[in-house]
Amino acid sequence: MRQAIQNLEESRIREVANAGMGRSDVLAFWFGESDEVTPQFIRDAAIESLAKGETFYAHNLGLPELRDAVADYTSVLHPKVASNRVAITSGGVNALMLAVQALVDAGDEVVALTPVWPNLTAQPLIMGAKLKRVSLKPMGGAWTLDLQALLDAVTPATKLLIVNAPNNPTGWTLSRPEQQAVLEHCRMTGTWILADEVYERLYYEPTPNRCAPSFLDIASEDDRLVVAHSFSKSFLMTGWRLGWLVMPPGLTPHMGKLVEFNTSCASVFTQRAGVVALQRTEEVTPRVVSHLKACRDTLVPLLQALPRVQVEPAKGGMYAFFKLDGYLDSLETAKRLVAEAGLGLAPGNAFAPEAQGWLRWCFASKDQSRLEEGVRRLAGWLSSPDLKRLSSGA
């Protein structure tokens, strides 16, 4: 077994979830997905495809119809993107891994902005890269970017910069001036940018195109930029494992080779569902965003009212990321919340060492009363006399 693989840390999110799975009394908010099923018309498209017998291999880069639909969808939100820059992948995770495989050799330096979903820091390590973390800075209950620290960390020796914005878990989002500064700096250093923008539509600030700032808005098609997307969040399709990449056109044929040697292709019936999801996006995504904003605006004030909790509303994404003063071990705290309060949250140190003492709460719940009940359980746990004696700093 390669040492790089042996050194990989297991998912702390899964560690907490495994402690509570199968318990009907646990309110689970640990994973990053809605508890609402995929809309029926999207499911029907897959069922129709299966009924037609579309159970065979497809083109490595995806069905032409889906690549065209992705290009059209992207071109509505951003400057025009041609389908020859699009590769269909078997989920957002696969999209990100393919991008890292395409760009990173063993020994290359990769800079990642953290806290971040742990897959994004694990993937370069799997390739044998040298990982350099640059941390967002907590200010009260929010996280902010030290732009100069990031620019100083990216040098001509940096092969790849990984940025996830809107960010999982913090909800932080790059501003347009920050984005421009990062792109111009990476042009000077010759550094590739891998932008994980899967949460771009789950953005709650007013913008003309109803999505977060994207590197696609300011980059040329030949810039060293790869953007990863997924159907999971904005279309309620987490279990479908369908995503895409947008890249310079010269990279696309090589990405097709990598798809072949990883998964061969995404399944045809899943891609048929993706086509319909994109064509009828206005029937899904605006409602999802409106509902998630209402969930955020329900949960965050309730958390802010609790003692020892620091939290601010996320600009994007589907998470409340909060600090619990006095509870320094996030993993232990999350496990105890499962065991003692029936509340399932993700530990902050799953996303970065600097997020120790923080917890992530996915607020994508179709029933907002679940959020309210979750806060009641947290409040009851925090007020327990036994807990006050046990907790550090109490």
CORPE-V877832 format. One record per backbone hydrogen bond with DSSP energy under -1.0 kcal/mol. CO is the residue of the C=O (numbers start at 1). NH is the residue of the N-H. E is the energy in kcal/mol with one decimal. If there is no record, write none. Layout:
co & nh & e
CO & NH & E
CO & NH & E
This chain:
co & nh & e
2 & 6 & -2.1
3 & 7 & -2.2
5 & 8 & -1.1
11 & 15 & -1.7
12 & 16 & -1.9
13 & 17 & -2.6
14 & 18 & -3.2
17 & 20 & -1.4
17 & 21 & -2.0
20 & 23 & -1.8
23 & 26 & -1.4
27 & 344 & -3.2
29 & 362 & -2.1
31 & 33 & -1.5
39 & 43 & -1.8
40 & 44 & -2.9
41 & 45 & -1.2
42 & 46 & -1.3
43 & 47 & -2.4
44 & 48 & -2.8
45 & 49 & -1.8
46 & 50 & -2.4
47 & 51 & -2.5
48 & 52 & -1.5
49 & 54 & -2.2
50 & 53 & -1.5
53 & 55 & -2.2
59 & 62 & -1.4
61 & 88 & -2.3
63 & 67 & -2.5
64 & 68 & -2.6
65 & 69 & -1.9
66 & 70 & -2.7
67 & 71 & -2.2
68 & 72 & -2.7
69 & 73 & -2.7
70 & 74 & -2.9
71 & 75 & -2.2
72 & 76 & -1.1
73 & 77 & -1.2
74 & 78 & -2.4
82 & 85 & -1.7
83 & 86 & -1.6
85 & 247 & -1.9
87 & 245 & -2.3
89 & 91 & -1.7
89 & 243 & -2.3
91 & 95 & -1.8
92 & 96 & -2.3
93 & 97 & -2.4
94 & 98 & -2.6
95 & 99 & -2.0
96 & 100 & -2.2
97 & 101 & -2.7
98 & 102 & -2.2
99 & 103 & -1.4
100 & 104 & -2.4
105 & 108 & -2.1
108 & 130 & -3.5
109 & 159 & -2.1
109 & 160 & -1.3
110 & 132 & -3.1
111 & 162 & -2.9
112 & 134 & -2.4
114 & 136 & -3.2
117 & 120 & -1.9
118 & 122 & -2.0
119 & 123 & -2.3
122 & 126 & -2.2
123 & 127 & -1.3
124 & 129 & -2.5
125 & 128 & -1.4
128 & 107 & -2.5
130 & 110 & -2.9
132 & 112 & -2.4
134 & 114 & -2.4
137 & 144 & -2.6
139 & 142 & -1.6
141 & 312 & -1.1
142 & 139 & -3.6
144 & 137 & -3.4
145 & 147 & -1.2
146 & 150 & -1.8
147 & 151 & -2.6
148 & 152 & -2.7
149 & 153 & -1.4
150 & 154 & -1.3
155 & 158 & -2.5
159 & 192 & -2.4
160 & 111 & -2.6
161 & 194 & -3.1
162 & 113 & -2.0
163 & 196 & -2.7
167 & 171 & -2.4
168 & 117 & -1.1
172 & 167 & -2.6
175 & 179 & -2.5
176 & 180 & -2.7
177 & 181 & -2.2
178 & 182 & -2.4
179 & 183 & -2.6
180 & 184 & -2.5
181 & 185 & -2.1
182 & 186 & -2.5
183 & 187 & -2.0
184 & 188 & -1.6
185 & 189 & -2.0
186 & 190 & -1.3
186 & 191 & -1.6
192 & 161 & -2.6
193 & 226 & -2.7
194 & 163 & -2.3
195 & 197 & -1.0
195 & 228 & -2.6
196 & 165 & -1.2
197 & 200 & -1.9
200 & 212 & -2.5
201 & 203 & -1.9
202 & 317 & -2.7
207 & 210 & -1.3
214 & 217 & -1.4
215 & 218 & -1.2
215 & 219 & -1.7
220 & 223 & -1.5
223 & 225 & -2.3
224 & 193 & -2.3
226 & 195 & -2.6
227 & 246 & -2.2
228 & 197 & -1.9
229 & 244 & -1.8
231 & 235 & -1.1
232 & 237 & -1.5
237 & 240 & -1.1
242 & 231 & -2.5
243 & 89 & -2.6
244 & 229 & -2.6
245 & 87 & -1.9
246 & 227 & -2.6
248 & 251 & -1.9
251 & 255 & -2.0
252 & 256 & -1.9
253 & 257 & -1.3
254 & 258 & -1.8
255 & 259 & -2.5
256 & 260 & -2.0
257 & 261 & -1.8
259 & 262 & -1.0
259 & 263 & -2.4
259 & 264 & -2.6
263 & 265 & -2.0
267 & 271 & -2.0
268 & 272 & -2.5
269 & 273 & -1.5
270 & 274 & -1.8
271 & 275 & -2.3
272 & 276 & -1.8
273 & 277 & -2.3
274 & 278 & -2.2
275 & 279 & -2.4
276 & 280 & -2.1
278 & 281 & -1.2
280 & 283 & -2.0
281 & 284 & -1.8
281 & 285 & -1.9
284 & 288 & -2.2
285 & 289 & -2.9
286 & 290 & -2.4
287 & 291 & -2.5
288 & 292 & -2.7
289 & 293 & -2.4
290 & 294 & -1.8
291 & 295 & -2.3
292 & 296 & -2.9
293 & 297 & -2.7
294 & 298 & -1.1
295 & 299 & -2.7
296 & 300 & -2.5
299 & 303 & -2.2
300 & 304 & -2.8
301 & 305 & -1.3
303 & 306 & -1.6
306 & 309 & -1.1
308 & 325 & -2.7
310 & 323 & -2.5
315 & 204 & -3.0
318 & 363 & -2.0
320 & 361 & -2.5
322 & 359 & -2.6
323 & 310 & -2.3
324 & 327 & -2.0
329 & 333 & -2.6
330 & 334 & -2.7
331 & 335 & -2.3
332 & 336 & -2.4
333 & 337 & -2.3
334 & 338 & -1.7
335 & 339 & -2.4
336 & 340 & -3.4
337 & 341 & -1.7
337 & 343 & -1.9
342 & 27 & -2.9
344 & 29 & -2.7
346 & 360 & -3.0
347 & 350 & -1.7
348 & 351 & -2.1
351 & 116 & -1.8
352 & 355 & -1.7
353 & 356 & -1.5
355 & 358 & -1.9
357 & 324 & -2.3
358 & 348 & -2.9
359 & 322 & -2.5
360 & 346 & -2.3
361 & 320 & -2.6
363 & 365 & -2.2
364 & 35 & -1.2
367 & 370 & -1.8
368 & 372 & -1.8
369 & 373 & -2.5
370 & 374 & -2.2
371 & 375 & -2.1
372 & 376 & -2.0
373 & 377 & -2.1
374 & 378 & -2.2
375 & 379 & -3.0
376 & 380 & -2.4
377 & 381 & -2.2
378 & 382 & -2.6
379 & 383 & -1.6
381 & 384 & -1.0
384 & 388 & -1.9
385 & 389 & -1.3
386 & 390 & -1.4
387 & 391 & -2.6
391 & 394 & -1.5
